[in-house]
């Protein structure tokens, strides 16, 4: 229909840049969330040892808000039972 390459136009270049910036923002957000999950799992494992798979799965599926709350509470836990109790109140129920 048109005999030109959109990427050769100023509008095409601007659209490309907008899409690129949007993609970068989404990727950064995703990696921050994944990093938070992995960091919290690492802390829990180093403090309490191996964690049940269903608990790890619940953490991986949780919201950023829940992860932030969990991170703030990490130093209040004396046992893995404390973690489960917290999770039952603020996260999802975990089978022991």
C-alpha positions in Angstrom: 0.0 0.0 0.0 2.7 2.5 1.0 6.1 2.4 -0.6 8.3 3.4 2.4 9.7 2.0 5.6 8.0 3.5 8.7 11.2 3.2 10.6 12.7 5.8 8.2 10.3 8.4 9.3 10.5 10.6 12.4 7.1 9.3 13.6 8.2 5.7 13.1 11.4 6.3 15.1 9.5 8.0 17.9 7.0 5.1 18.0 9.9 2.6 18.2 11.5 4.6 21.0 8.3 4.7 23.0 7.8 1.0 22.6 11.4 0.3 23.6 11.1 2.5 26.8 7.8 0.9 27.7 9.4 -2.6 27.3 12.4 -1.6 29.4 10.1 -0.4 32.2 8.1 -3.6 32.2 11.2 -5.7 32.3 12.7 -3.8 35.2 9.5 -4.1 37.2 9.4 -7.8 36.6 13.1 -8.3 37.5 12.7 -6.3 40.7 9.7 -8.4 41.8 11.6 -11.6 40.9 14.7 -10.4 42.8 12.6 -9.6 45.9 11.1 -13.1 45.8 14.4 -14.8 45.4 16.1 -12.7 48.1 13.3 -13.5 50.6 13.5 -17.2 49.8 17.3 -17.1 50.3 16.9 -15.4 53.7 14.3 -17.9 54.8 16.3 -20.8 53.7 19.5 -19.6 55.3 17.7 -18.9 58.6 15.4 -22.0 58.7 16.8 -24.5 56.3 14.9 -26.2 53.5 11.4 -24.9 52.9 8.4 -26.9 51.7 7.8 -26.6 47.9 4.2 -25.3 48.4 5.5 -22.5 50.7 8.1 -21.5 48.1 5.4 -21.6 45.4 3.1 -19.4 47.5 5.8 -16.8 48.0 6.6 -16.8 44.3 2.9 -16.2 43.5 2.5 -13.4 46.1 2.0 -9.7 45.5 4.7 -7.1 45.8 2.9 -5.7 48.8 2.9 -9.1 50.6 6.6 -9.5 49.8 7.4 -6.1 51.3 5.5 -6.9 54.4 7.2 -10.2 54.7 10.6 -8.6 54.3 9.9 -6.1 57.0 8.9 -8.9 59.4 11.8 -11.2 58.7 13.8 -10.2 61.8 10.8 -10.9 64.0 10.8 -14.6 63.3 12.4 -17.0 65.8 11.2 -20.2 64.1 9.7 -21.5 60.8 6.4 -21.8 62.8 6.5 -18.0 63.3 6.8 -17.6 59.5 3.9 -19.9 58.9 1.8 -18.1 61.5 2.6 -14.7 59.8 1.9 -16.2 56.4 -1.5 -17.5 57.6 -2.4 -14.0 58.7 -1.0 -11.9 55.9 -0.2 -14.2 53.0 -1.8 -17.4 51.9 -2.4 -20.5 54.1 0.6 -22.9 54.0 0.4 -26.6 54.7 3.3 -27.6 57.0 
